[in-house]
Amino acid sequence: MIKKKVTIVNDAGLHARPAAAMVKLASNYESDFYIHMYGYKVNGKSILGVMTLAAEKGAELELEVDGDDEEEALEAIIELIDSGFGEVYEDDEQ
């Protein structure tokens, strides 16, 4: 099992489209995927679970991935989050 902290960088936060993109990406991997935020732990492969976090810009998440392809899965998920789910523009970057 590996864990990594990340920060949501896109202005709109983890709303429906980014949540769906993350769930879809995570579902490509066999490893279990959980997200920890403010004491809550949700299944990162569940759109309802991810949406209940209501993670806004600047929210810190701890990603937990456990399984045979955990490193590849974690790297892909972090890349998606760091990209702002395709919603970060040059004027938004600090």
N, C-alpha and C positions, 0 to 999 in steps of 0.2 A: 504494500500500500504506500502510495506517495501522496503528499499534500503540498499545496502551493497557494499562497495568498495572491490575489489579483485585485485590481481596482477597476470599476466600471468607468469608462472614459467618454462614452457618447452622451450628448446632452439629454436625450430622452430616456436614458437609463435602460433597464432590462424590460422593455415593454413587449408586447405580443410578438412582433416580427423577430427581434433578436433572441427572445426566449425560444421561439420555434426553431430558429437557425441553430441554436446551441443544442437543443434536444435532438434535432435531426443529425447533427454532426456526432454527438455522443453516442447515438444509437448505431452508428457505423462500427463501433468498437464493442468487443465482448465484455470488457471490464465494467465493473460497477462504478457508477459515478454519483457522487453526492456533493452538495453545496452546503456549506455552513455560513450562516450570517446571523448576527445578533442572537446567538444561542439556539437558533433553529437549524435543523438539518433536513434537507429535502432531497428527494431523488432527482438527480440532474437529467434523467431520461424521461421525466414526466413534465409535460407542459404545464399542468396545473400546479405541480410542486414548484417549478421555477417561477411561475407567475405570482404565486403567493408571497414570494420574497419582496416584490415591489421595489427592487433594487434601483435606486436613482444614481445619477452621475456622482461619482466620488465614493460610492458604497464599496466597502471592502468585503470581498468574499474569500472564503477558504475552500479550495477545490480539493476533493478527496477522490482518488481513482485507485481501484484495486482490481487486478486481474493480469492475465498474461500479456495484454497489449497496453498496459497502463501508461508507459512512458510515451508511446505514440499518441495515445488518446489525450493525455494531459497537454502535450506540446500543441496539438491541433486546437484544443479548446482555448488554451492561453493565447494562441495566435489570433483566433477569432475575436476574443475579448479585447486584446490589445489593439486590434484593427478598428475597434469601435463598431463592430458589426457592419462596417461599410458606411457608417453614419458620421464619421469624424472628418471634418474639412479643415484645410490649412488654417483658416481664421479661428478655429476652435482650439487648435493645439497651443499649448503654453510652453 
